[in-house]
């Protein structure tokens, strides 16, 4: 899944994966392969969980982390989906060999 790239200038983050789209803050980000790989990892995670459950589990994981750390950044970085995406984003071949629901090992 490559995702359809859409530029959204008012986006408060660099990029965001909302199946089946990858929203980008600027068109220059279309060339950032590491960023796109990070978001494509999220698209694969969303497909594995049939999209809606992904968002529910993502939010639940964030809220549990927020209660634990009382810090937005730590809570966000502790989300298992983000841990996988950040760890593997520089490996541009990762999605070709990624195991099903591999985000579970980052939980």
SERO-190967 format. One record per residue (C-alpha): x, y, z; residue in three letters; residue number from 1. Coordinates in steps of 0.5 Angstrom, whole numbers. Example, Ala and Ser with C-alpha at 12.3 -4.5 7.8 and 13.67 -1.06 7.14 Angstrom:
REM SERO-190967
<r><X>25</X><Y>-9</Y><Z>16</Z><torza>ALA</torza><pagu>1</pagu></r>
<r><X>27</X><Y>-2</Y><Z>14</Z><torza>SER</torza><pagu>2</pagu></r>
END
This chain:
REM SERO-190967
<r><X>0</X><Y>0</Y><Z>0</Z><torza>UNK</torza><pagu>1</pagu></r>
<r><X>3</X><Y>6</Y><Z>-2</Z><torza>UNK</torza><pagu>2</pagu></r>
<r><X>-2</X><Y>11</Y><Z>0</Z><torza>UNK</torza><pagu>3</pagu></r>
<r><X>-5</X><Y>17</Y><Z>-4</Z><torza>UNK</torza><pagu>4</pagu></r>
<r><X>-1</X><Y>23</Y><Z>-2</Z><torza>UNK</torza><pagu>5</pagu></r>
<r><X>-5</X><Y>30</Y><Z>-1</Z><torza>UNK</torza><pagu>6</pagu></r>
<r><X>-2</X><Y>36</Y><Z>1</Z><torza>UNK</torza><pagu>7</pagu></r>
<r><X>-5</X><Y>40</Y><Z>7</Z><torza>UNK</torza><pagu>8</pagu></r>
<r><X>-2</X><Y>46</Y><Z>9</Z><torza>UNK</torza><pagu>9</pagu></r>
<r><X>-5</X><Y>47</Y><Z>15</Z><torza>UNK</torza><pagu>10</pagu></r>
<r><X>-3</X><Y>41</Y><Z>18</Z><torza>UNK</torza><pagu>11</pagu></r>
<r><X>0</X><Y>41</Y><Z>25</Z><torza>UNK</torza><pagu>12</pagu></r>
<r><X>5</X><Y>35</Y><Z>24</Z><torza>UNK</torza><pagu>13</pagu></r>
<r><X>9</X><Y>34</Y><Z>18</Z><torza>UNK</torza><pagu>14</pagu></r>
<r><X>5</X><Y>28</Y><Z>16</Z><torza>UNK</torza><pagu>15</pagu></r>
<r><X>-1</X><Y>23</Y><Z>18</Z><torza>UNK</torza><pagu>16</pagu></r>
<r><X>-3</X><Y>17</Y><Z>15</Z><torza>UNK</torza><pagu>17</pagu></r>
<r><X>-11</X><Y>17</Y><Z>15</Z><torza>UNK</torza><pagu>18</pagu></r>
<r><X>-12</X><Y>10</Y><Z>11</Z><torza>UNK</torza><pagu>19</pagu></r>
<r><X>-12</X><Y>10</Y><Z>5</Z><torza>UNK</torza><pagu>20</pagu></r>
<r><X>-8</X><Y>17</Y><Z>5</Z><torza>UNK</torza><pagu>21</pagu></r>
<r><X>-2</X><Y>20</Y><Z>7</Z><torza>UNK</torza><pagu>22</pagu></r>
<r><X>-3</X><Y>28</Y><Z>9</Z><torza>UNK</torza><pagu>23</pagu></r>
<r><X>3</X><Y>32</Y><Z>8</Z><torza>UNK</torza><pagu>24</pagu></r>
<r><X>4</X><Y>39</Y><Z>11</Z><torza>UNK</torza><pagu>25</pagu></r>
<r><X>8</X><Y>41</Y><Z>4</Z><torza>UNK</torza><pagu>26</pagu></r>
<r><X>9</X><Y>38</Y><Z>-3</Z><torza>UNK</torza><pagu>27</pagu></r>
<r><X>17</X><Y>38</Y><Z>-1</Z><torza>UNK</torza><pagu>28</pagu></r>
<r><X>15</X><Y>32</Y><Z>3</Z><torza>UNK</torza><pagu>29</pagu></r>
<r><X>13</X><Y>28</Y><Z>-2</Z><torza>UNK</torza><pagu>30</pagu></r>
<r><X>21</X><Y>27</Y><Z>-3</Z><torza>UNK</torza><pagu>31</pagu></r>
<r><X>22</X><Y>25</Y><Z>4</Z><torza>UNK</torza><pagu>32</pagu></r>
<r><X>23</X><Y>17</Y><Z>3</Z><torza>UNK</torza><pagu>33</pagu></r>
<r><X>24</X><Y>16</Y><Z>11</Z><torza>UNK</torza><pagu>34</pagu></r>
<r><X>18</X><Y>20</Y><Z>12</Z><torza>UNK</torza><pagu>35</pagu></r>
<r><X>14</X><Y>17</Y><Z>7</Z><torza>UNK</torza><pagu>36</pagu></r>
<r><X>16</X><Y>10</Y><Z>9</Z><torza>UNK</torza><pagu>37</pagu></r>
<r><X>14</X><Y>12</Y><Z>17</Z><torza>UNK</torza><pagu>38</pagu></r>
<r><X>7</X><Y>13</Y><Z>14</Z><torza>UNK</torza><pagu>39</pagu></r>
<r><X>7</X><Y>7</Y><Z>10</Z><torza>UNK</torza><pagu>40</pagu></r>
<r><X>8</X><Y>3</Y><Z>16</Z><torza>UNK</torza><pagu>41</pagu></r>
<r><X>2</X><Y>6</Y><Z>19</Z><torza>UNK</torza><pagu>42</pagu></r>
<r><X>-2</X><Y>5</Y><Z>13</Z><torza>UNK</torza><pagu>43</pagu></r>
<r><X>0</X><Y>-3</Y><Z>14</Z><torza>UNK</torza><pagu>44</pagu></r>
<r><X>-2</X><Y>-3</Y><Z>21</Z><torza>UNK</torza><pagu>45</pagu></r>
<r><X>-8</X><Y>0</Y><Z>20</Z><torza>UNK</torza><pagu>46</pagu></r>
<r><X>-10</X><Y>-5</Y><Z>14</Z><torza>UNK</torza><pagu>47</pagu></r>
<r><X>-8</X><Y>-11</Y><Z>19</Z><torza>UNK</torza><pagu>48</pagu></r>
<r><X>-13</X><Y>-8</Y><Z>24</Z><torza>UNK</torza><pagu>49</pagu></r>
<r><X>-18</X><Y>-6</Y><Z>19</Z><torza>UNK</torza><pagu>50</pagu></r>
<r><X>-17</X><Y>1</Y><Z>20</Z><torza>UNK</torza><pagu>51</pagu></r>
<r><X>-22</X><Y>3</Y><Z>25</Z><torza>UNK</torza><pagu>52</pagu></r>
<r><X>-20</X><Y>-1</Y><Z>31</Z><torza>UNK</torza><pagu>53</pagu></r>
<r><X>-13</X><Y>1</Y><Z>29</Z><torza>UNK</torza><pagu>54</pagu></r>
<r><X>-15</X><Y>8</Y><Z>31</Z><torza>UNK</torza><pagu>55</pagu></r>
<r><X>-19</X><Y>6</Y><Z>38</Z><torza>UNK</torza><pagu>56</pagu></r>
<r><X>-13</X><Y>2</Y><Z>40</Z><torza>UNK</torza><pagu>57</pagu></r>
<r><X>-8</X><Y>8</Y><Z>38</Z><torza>UNK</torza><pagu>58</pagu></r>
<r><X>-12</X><Y>13</Y><Z>42</Z><torza>UNK</torza><pagu>59</pagu></r>
<r><X>-12</X><Y>8</Y><Z>48</Z><torza>UNK</torza><pagu>60</pagu></r>
<r><X>-5</X><Y>6</Y><Z>48</Z><torza>UNK</torza><pagu>61</pagu></r>
<r><X>-4</X><Y>14</Y><Z>48</Z><torza>UNK</torza><pagu>62</pagu></r>
<r><X>-8</X><Y>15</Y><Z>54</Z><torza>UNK</torza><pagu>63</pagu></r>
<r><X>-5</X><Y>10</Y><Z>58</Z><torza>UNK</torza><pagu>64</pagu></r>
<r><X>2</X><Y>12</Y><Z>56</Z><torza>UNK</torza><pagu>65</pagu></r>
<r><X>-1</X><Y>19</Y><Z>58</Z><torza>UNK</torza><pagu>66</pagu></r>
<r><X>-3</X><Y>17</Y><Z>65</Z><torza>UNK</torza><pagu>67</pagu></r>
<r><X>3</X><Y>13</Y><Z>66</Z><torza>UNK</torza><pagu>68</pagu></r>
<r><X>8</X><Y>19</Y><Z>64</Z><torza>UNK</torza><pagu>69</pagu></r>
<r><X>4</X><Y>25</Y><Z>65</Z><torza>UNK</torza><pagu>70</pagu></r>
<r><X>8</X><Y>28</Y><Z>58</Z><torza>UNK</torza><pagu>71</pagu></r>
<r><X>5</X><Y>28</Y><Z>51</Z><torza>UNK</torza><pagu>72</pagu></r>
<r><X>11</X><Y>27</Y><Z>48</Z><torza>UNK</torza><pagu>73</pagu></r>
<r><X>13</X><Y>21</Y><Z>52</Z><torza>UNK</torza><pagu>74</pagu></r>
<r><X>6</X><Y>18</Y><Z>51</Z><torza>UNK</torza><pagu>75</pagu></r>
<r><X>6</X><Y>19</Y><Z>44</Z><torza>UNK</torza><pagu>76</pagu></r>
<r><X>13</X><Y>16</Y><Z>43</Z><torza>UNK</torza><pagu>77</pagu></r>
<r><X>11</X><Y>10</Y><Z>47</Z><torza>UNK</torza><pagu>78</pagu></r>
<r><X>5</X><Y>8</Y><Z>43</Z><torza>UNK</torza><pagu>79</pagu></r>
<r><X>7</X><Y>1</Y><Z>40</Z><torza>UNK</torza><pagu>80</pagu></r>
<r><X>5</X><Y>3</Y><Z>33</Z><torza>UNK</torza><pagu>81</pagu></r>
<r><X>10</X><Y>9</Y><Z>33</Z><torza>UNK</torza><pagu>82</pagu></r>
<r><X>15</X><Y>5</Y><Z>36</Z><torza>UNK</torza><pagu>83</pagu></r>
<r><X>15</X><Y>1</Y><Z>30</Z><torza>UNK</torza><pagu>84</pagu></r>
<r><X>15</X><Y>6</Y><Z>25</Z><torza>UNK</torza><pagu>85</pagu></r>
<r><X>20</X><Y>10</Y><Z>28</Z><torza>UNK</torza><pagu>86</pagu></r>
<r><X>25</X><Y>4</Y><Z>29</Z><torza>UNK</torza><pagu>87</pagu></r>
<r><X>24</X><Y>2</Y><Z>22</Z><torza>UNK</torza><pagu>88</pagu></r>
<r><X>23</X><Y>8</Y><Z>18</Z><torza>UNK</torza><pagu>89</pagu></r>
<r><X>30</X><Y>9</Y><Z>15</Z><torza>UNK</torza><pagu>90</pagu></r>
<r><X>30</X><Y>2</Y><Z>13</Z><torza>UNK</torza><pagu>91</pagu></r>
<r><X>26</X><Y>3</Y><Z>6</Z><torza>UNK</torza><pagu>92</pagu></r>
<r><X>26</X><Y>-5</Y><Z>5</Z><torza>UNK</torza><pagu>93</pagu></r>
<r><X>22</X><Y>-6</Y><Z>11</Z><torza>UNK</torza><pagu>94</pagu></r>
<r><X>15</X><Y>-7</Y><Z>9</Z><torza>UNK</torza><pagu>95</pagu></r>
<r><X>17</X><Y>-12</Y><Z>4</Z><torza>UNK</torza><pagu>96</pagu></r>
<r><X>19</X><Y>-17</Y><Z>9</Z><torza>UNK</torza><pagu>97</pagu></r>
<r><X>15</X><Y>-14</Y><Z>15</Z><torza>UNK</torza><pagu>98</pagu></r>
<r><X>11</X><Y>-20</Y><Z>19</Z><torza>UNK</torza><pagu>99</pagu></r>
<r><X>4</X><Y>-19</Y><Z>20</Z><torza>UNK</torza><pagu>100</pagu></r>
<r><X>2</X><Y>-15</Y><Z>26</Z><torza>UNK</torza><pagu>101</pagu></r>
<r><X>10</X><Y>-14</Y><Z>28</Z><torza>UNK</torza><pagu>102</pagu></r>
<r><X>8</X><Y>-8</Y><Z>32</Z><torza>UNK</torza><pagu>103</pagu></r>
<r><X>6</X><Y>-13</Y><Z>37</Z><torza>UNK</torza><pagu>104</pagu></r>
<r><X>13</X><Y>-14</Y><Z>39</Z><torza>UNK</torza><pagu>105</pagu></r>
<r><X>14</X><Y>-6</Y><Z>40</Z><torza>UNK</torza><pagu>106</pagu></r>
<r><X>8</X><Y>-7</Y><Z>46</Z><torza>UNK</torza><pagu>107</pagu></r>
END
